[in-house]
Amino acid sequence: MKYSNFILPSYLVNTPYDLYNRKKKSIFLPTKLNKNDCADELTIEDNGLTMFYNVQGHHSWYIAAAVRADYPLPVEAGLFYFEVYIVNQGLEGLIGIGLSEPNVNLNGQPGWNERSYGYHGDDGLKFISDGNRGYDYGPLYTTDDTIGCCVNFFNNTCFYTKNGIHLGVAFDDISGGELYPTFGMRNPKAYIEVNFGQNPFVFDIDHYAKRIFQDAEKKKEWAKLSELYI
């Protein structure tokens, strides 16, 4: 089922979000990296899904840089999942994957600045709005790994996956304004590819989402999620 900006990921087919979009104006999903919401140190390729760190000079290779996706996570979908394939970790593996609100400074990894969240590959730490304080979370990730990120709006939690394995809840206080998938780097040769559903996911999000949506239906949580479903 093709909407205005995307082919709907399989885990959202026939959900209240899907049924609403068939009848009403579409609620857009994140589909690609936004060249107009991107730090200068990053280059987004023409497909809008691959990106690399373009600074090579030794004097400035450590500059952290981030980019947001083109649309925020749709609360109305109940949950949203995306994955990142690490084509090349770069010289130090300094890659961050997470979320941020619009207008959050892009000169930093996700999770470093206020109103942002991130899980970083070089140390396995998670960060919440503070670059000076990371918390133990998951394993390191590197070249040829696939990292997934899922936000559950029914309980305002976020978890990550690594190569199809659920790593547990990273954040249990996802709330506030619009949140965009956000990706950061700060090392030469780093290169990633983002998957918003245009390709099959490594993690079995269909199975996970089915269970979450069935539970939400049973508890009548869709109506609490959005007035669109009342």
C-alpha positions in Angstrom: 0.0 0.0 0.0 1.7 3.2 -1.2 1.1 6.5 0.6 2.1 10.0 -0.3 5.7 9.5 0.7 6.4 5.9 1.3 5.5 2.2 1.0 4.1 1.3 4.4 6.3 -1.1 6.4 4.7 -4.5 6.8 4.4 -4.3 10.6 2.0 -1.3 10.3 -0.3 -2.9 7.7 -4.0 -3.1 8.8 -3.3 -1.2 12.0 -5.5 1.7 13.0 -2.8 4.0 11.6 -3.0 2.2 8.2 -6.8 2.2 8.2 -6.9 5.9 9.1 -4.5 6.8 6.3 -6.6 4.9 3.7 -9.5 7.1 4.4 -7.9 10.4 5.4 -4.9 12.6 4.6 -1.7 10.6 5.2 0.3 10.9 8.3 3.9 10.9 6.9 6.6 8.5 8.1 10.3 9.0 8.1 11.7 7.9 4.7 15.2 9.3 4.3 17.9 11.5 5.6 17.2 15.2 5.4 19.9 17.1 3.5 18.4 20.3 4.8 18.7 19.2 8.4 22.3 18.0 8.3 25.7 19.1 9.7 28.2 20.3 7.1 30.6 17.5 8.1 28.3 14.8 6.7 27.5 14.0 3.1 24.2 12.4 2.2 24.2 10.5 -1.0 21.6 10.8 -3.7 19.5 7.9 -2.5 18.9 9.8 0.8 19.7 6.6 2.8 23.5 6.4 2.8 25.8 8.9 4.5 29.5 9.4 5.2 31.7 11.7 7.3 33.5 14.0 4.8 36.2 15.7 7.0 39.6 14.2 6.5 42.0 16.8 8.0 43.7 15.6 11.2 43.0 19.0 12.9 39.2 18.6 12.9 38.4 14.9 12.4 36.9 14.8 15.9 34.1 17.2 15.2 30.8 15.5 16.0 28.1 15.9 13.4 24.5 14.7 13.1 21.5 14.5 10.7 17.8 14.1 11.2 15.3 12.2 9.1 12.8 14.0 6.9 9.8 13.4 9.1 9.3 12.8 12.9 8.2 9.5 14.4 4.4 9.3 14.0 2.9 8.9 17.5 -0.3 7.7 15.7 1.5 4.6 14.5 1.8 3.3 18.0 5.4 2.2 17.4 8.1 2.9 14.9 11.2 0.9 14.0 14.2 1.6 11.8 17.7 0.1 11.3 21.2 1.2 10.5 23.7 -0.9 8.7 27.3 0.1 9.6 29.1 -0.1 6.2 32.3 1.2 7.7 32.8 2.2 11.4 35.6 4.6 10.4 38.8 5.1 12.2 37.5 5.1 15.8 33.9 3.7 15.5 32.4 7.0 16.7 28.9 6.5 15.5 25.7 7.4 17.4 22.1 6.3 16.6 19.1 7.8 18.3 16.4 10.5 18.4 16.2 14.3 18.7 13.6 17.0 18.6 13.7 19.6 15.8 16.1 22.5 16.3 18.4 20.4 18.5 22.0 21.3 17.7 23.5 19.0 15.1 27.1 19.7 16.2 27.0 16.7 18.5 26.1 13.0 18.7 22.5 12.1 19.5 22.1 12.1 23.2 24.7 14.8 23.8 22.4 17.8 23.5 19.2 18.7 25.3 16.1 16.8 24.0 18.0 14.0 22.4 18.7 10.3 23.0 21.4 8.1 21.6 23.2 4.7 21.7 26.9 4.9 20.7 29.0 2.3 19.0 32.4 3.1 20.4 31.6 2.6 24.0 28.1 0.9 24.1 26.8 3.7 26.3 23.4 5.4 26.1 23.1 9.2 26.5 20.1 11.3 27.4 20.4 15.0 26.8 24.0 15.2 28.3 27.2 14.4 26.5 29.1 14.4 29.8 27.2 11.5 31.3 26.7 8.1 29.6 25.1 5.0 31.0 25.9 1.4 30.5 23.5 -0.1 27.9 24.7 -2.5 25.2 27.6 -4.0 23.3 29.9 -2.0 21.0 29.0 -2.0 17.4 31.2 -1.8 14.3 31.6 -2.5 10.6 29.0 -5.0 9.2 26.7 -4.7 12.3 23.0 -3.7 12.0 21.6 -1.6 14.8 17.8 -1.1 15.1 15.9 1.4 17.1 12.2 1.1 18.2 10.0 3.6 20.0 6.8 2.3 21.6 4.4 5.2 22.1 2.0 3.1 24.2 4.4 3.1 27.1 6.9 5.8 25.9 9.9 3.4 25.8 12.7 2.9 23.3 14.9 -0.2 22.8 17.6 -1.1 20.4 18.6 -4.3 18.5 21.9 -5.5 17.3 22.0 -8.0 14.4 18.4 -8.9 15.1 18.8 -9.4 18.9 16.7 -7.3 21.3 19.0 -5.4 23.7 16.4 -4.4 26.2 14.8 -1.0 27.0 17.3 1.9 26.7 14.9 4.8 27.6 11.7 4.6 29.5 10.8 8.3 29.4 10.3 9.1 25.7 8.0 12.1 25.7 7.7 15.7 24.9 7.8 17.2 21.4 8.3 15.6 17.9 11.2 13.1 17.7 13.2 12.5 14.6 15.5 9.5 13.9 18.9 11.0 14.3 22.4 9.7 13.2 25.8 11.0 14.3 29.4 10.5 13.4 32.8 12.0 14.3 35.5 10.1 12.4 36.8 9.9 8.9 35.7 7.0 6.7 32.5 6.3 8.7 29.7 5.2 6.4 26.2 4.0 7.2 23.0 3.0 5.4 19.6 3.6 6.9 16.6 1.4 6.5 13.2 2.8 7.2 11.4 -0.2 5.8 12.3 0.0 2.1 14.2 -3.3 2.7 13.5 -6.2 5.0 14.6 -5.7 8.6 17.1 -8.0 10.4 15.0 -7.9 13.6 11.6 -9.6 13.4 9.7 -6.4 14.0 6.5 -7.9 12.6 6.3 -10.5 15.3 7.1 -7.9 18.0 4.6 -5.4 16.7 1.8 -7.9 16.4 2.0 -8.7 20.1 2.2 -5.0 21.0 -0.8 -4.0 18.8 -2.9 -6.9 20.1 -2.3 -5.9 23.6 -3.1 -2.3 22.8 -6.3 -3.3 21.2 -7.3 -5.4 24.2 -6.6 -2.6 26.6 -8.2 0.0 24.3 -5.0 2.0 24.2 -5.3 3.2 20.6 -7.9 5.7 21.5 -5.7 7.0 24.3 -2.8 7.3 21.9 -4.6 9.7 19.5 -7.9 11.5 19.3 -8.0 10.3 15.6 -9.1 6.9 16.8 -11.9 8.0 19.2 
